[in-house]
Amino acid sequence: MPHQRSSWLIAMAALLLTGARCGTGSATESTGLREAIAQNAAPFLPGAPVQAAVLLQLSDCSGNLRMVDLLHRQSVREQVALRVVWYVGAVTDSSAIRRALPTWAQSVALRPAPAQALRELRRLGHVSTPLLVVFDAGGRVRLTTQSPASVREFAGLQRILEGLTWIAEL
């Protein structure tokens, strides 16, 4: 029990350090994000991983794709399925971004970031990339976070993502 409690405290501290935001905004608050993920989301099935999107730009691909790598770790990918990579920047950036993605992510949809989704993310306080957005079974935004800035934040975000099973139980 003490180990579980300290693990929870570490995960919550990492959540705060990464600038993550949690919540279950109303349908009107996340319409743009909900519609954007719905274009790429698989139907929800009980026990299936929750859906996620990553927002990035070409400059992130020069060494700041740790979050994408984290989503491929077995303990995380059992809980969170990356459905789309949204990008900001020129349409011509898409081919370079695709090449920079890890091999496992080559089959993930790559789309320009929808303007309404960007407005909603800015409203939530996110103004830089890369960014992770996790949705629950109803398409509501449940977690947004910038890429971890340190090894400690990376480990904390991994623990948080591994614990997202509660979203599927709503």
Secondary structure, 3 states (H helix, E strand, C coil): CHHHHHHHHHHHHHHHHCCCEECCCCCCCCHHHHHHHHCCCCCCCCCCCEEEEEEEEHHHHHCCCHHHHHHHCHHHHCCEEEEEEEEECCCCHHHHHHHHCCHHHHHCEEEECCHHHHHHHHHCCCCCCCEEEEECCCCCEEEEEECCCCHHHHHHHHHHHHCCHHHHCC
